[in-house]
Amino acid sequence: MSEKNEPLMGTPTAKRGGWRKTLERYVPILEWLPNYPWSESLMPDIAGSMTLGFVLIGQSLAHAHLCKVELINGPYSCMLPPIIYAFFGTSVHASVGTGGLVSLLTGEVLDGFGSLQERTHACCILTLLVGLLLALMGVCQMAFL
């Protein structure tokens, strides 16, 4: 027998948390942020993020140079992905950002464009399309690919 306060299986009361669990599955920060150990982890996390930020500034400038786009786009490409991943990512060990091989391949694709401005605009459109495809794959749970 179940206790009086415990809902029976199949009743509407038992299904109330369904939408929240679904939302937490797609936006994991909603699940872990309320349980974050602020007093013991905040300062080490800030120190780690500052160290990562300083390393990524130089690295992102080099990757923008490999793509042959305006250099200011390098740091922009390294700031936004970790912020988005903090909301939607599921691994604490994942590293998101630019990469040398991806930068070289992007530069090859953009080689057909004439001026620096045209390459920069085409690069923005290309990265937006890749980001949308990756987001769609995440929603469709196609990580096995």
C-alpha positions as CSV (number, residue, x, y, z in Angstrom):
1,M,0.0,0.0,0.0
2,S,1.2,3.5,-0.6
3,E,1.0,6.4,1.8
4,K,-1.8,9.0,1.5
5,N,0.6,11.8,0.3
6,E,2.2,9.6,-2.3
7,P,0.5,9.9,-5.7
8,L,-0.7,6.7,-7.4
9,M,0.9,5.7,-10.7
10,G,-1.1,6.9,-13.7
11,T,-2.8,9.8,-11.9
12,P,-2.4,13.3,-13.2
13,T,-0.5,14.3,-10.1
14,A,2.3,11.8,-10.9
15,K,2.8,13.4,-14.4
16,R,3.1,17.0,-13.2
17,G,6.9,17.0,-13.4
18,G,6.9,15.7,-17.0
19,W,7.3,19.1,-18.7
20,R,10.1,20.1,-16.3
21,K,12.0,16.9,-16.9
22,T,11.7,17.4,-20.6
23,L,13.0,20.9,-20.4
24,E,15.9,19.8,-18.1
25,R,16.8,17.2,-20.7
26,Y,17.3,19.9,-23.4
27,V,18.6,22.7,-21.0
28,P,20.7,20.8,-18.4
29,I,21.7,24.0,-16.6
30,L,18.2,24.0,-15.1
31,E,19.0,20.8,-13.3
32,W,22.5,21.4,-12.1
33,L,22.5,25.1,-11.3
34,P,20.2,24.9,-8.2
35,N,22.6,22.2,-6.8
36,Y,25.8,24.1,-7.6
37,P,28.2,24.2,-4.6
38,W,28.7,28.0,-4.6
39,S,31.0,28.3,-1.6
40,E,33.5,25.7,-2.6
41,S,33.5,25.8,-6.4
42,L,32.9,29.4,-7.5
43,M,36.4,30.8,-7.0
44,P,38.2,27.8,-8.7
45,D,35.7,28.0,-11.6
46,I,36.3,31.7,-12.0
47,A,40.1,31.2,-12.0
48,G,39.8,28.4,-14.5
49,S,37.6,30.4,-16.8
50,M,40.0,33.4,-16.7
51,T,42.9,31.1,-17.5
52,L,41.0,29.6,-20.4
53,G,40.0,33.0,-21.6
54,F,43.6,34.3,-21.7
55,V,44.8,31.2,-23.6
56,L,41.9,31.4,-26.1
57,I,42.5,35.1,-27.0
58,G,45.8,34.3,-28.7
59,Q,44.6,31.0,-30.1
60,S,41.5,32.5,-31.6
61,L,43.5,35.3,-33.3
62,A,45.7,32.7,-34.9
63,H,42.6,30.7,-36.0
64,A,41.0,33.8,-37.5
65,H,44.3,34.5,-39.4
66,L,44.2,30.9,-40.8
67,C,40.6,31.5,-42.0
68,K,41.7,34.7,-43.7
69,V,39.0,36.7,-42.1
70,E,39.0,39.9,-39.9
71,L,41.0,39.1,-36.8
72,I,38.3,40.4,-34.4
73,N,36.1,37.5,-35.4
74,G,38.5,35.1,-33.7
75,P,37.8,36.1,-30.1
76,Y,34.1,36.4,-30.9
77,S,34.1,32.8,-32.0
78,C,35.7,31.7,-28.8
79,M,33.4,33.6,-26.4
80,L,30.0,32.5,-27.5
81,P,30.4,28.7,-27.8
82,P,31.3,28.1,-24.1
83,I,28.5,30.4,-22.9
84,I,26.0,28.5,-25.1
85,Y,27.5,25.1,-24.0
86,A,27.0,26.1,-20.3
87,F,23.3,26.1,-20.9
88,F,22.8,23.2,-23.3
89,G,25.9,21.0,-22.8
90,T,25.9,17.8,-20.8
91,S,29.6,17.1,-20.2
92,V,31.8,19.0,-17.7
93,H,34.9,17.9,-19.5
94,A,34.0,19.1,-23.0
95,S,36.1,21.8,-24.7
96,V,34.3,24.0,-27.2
97,G,35.7,26.7,-29.4
98,T,37.7,27.0,-32.6
99,G,40.3,24.5,-33.8
100,G,43.2,24.7,-36.2
101,L,42.0,22.1,-38.6
102,V,38.5,23.6,-38.8
103,S,40.0,27.0,-39.3
104,L,42.1,25.7,-42.2
105,L,39.1,24.0,-43.8
106,T,37.0,27.1,-43.4
107,G,39.7,29.1,-45.0
108,E,39.8,26.7,-48.0
109,V,36.0,27.0,-48.4
110,L,36.2,30.8,-48.2
111,D,39.1,31.0,-50.6
112,G,36.8,31.7,-53.6
113,F,35.6,35.0,-52.1
114,G,37.5,38.1,-53.1
115,S,37.9,40.7,-50.4
116,L,38.4,40.4,-46.7
117,Q,34.9,41.8,-46.1
118,E,33.3,39.2,-48.3
119,R,35.2,36.3,-46.7
120,T,34.2,37.6,-43.2
121,H,30.5,37.8,-44.1
122,A,30.6,34.4,-45.8
123,C,32.3,33.0,-42.7
124,C,29.6,34.3,-40.4
125,I,26.9,32.7,-42.6
126,L,28.8,29.5,-42.8
127,T,29.3,29.2,-39.0
128,L,25.6,30.1,-38.4
129,L,24.5,27.3,-40.7
130,V,26.9,24.8,-39.1
131,G,25.6,25.9,-35.6
132,L,22.0,25.5,-36.6
133,L,22.7,22.1,-38.0
134,L,24.5,21.0,-34.8
135,A,21.6,22.4,-32.7
136,L,19.1,20.5,-34.8
137,M,21.2,17.3,-34.4
138,G,21.2,17.8,-30.7
139,V,17.5,18.3,-30.5
140,C,17.0,15.1,-32.6
141,Q,19.5,13.3,-30.3
142,M,21.8,12.3,-33.2
143,A,25.0,12.2,-31.2
144,F,25.6,8.7,-32.4
145,L,26.7,10.2,-35.8
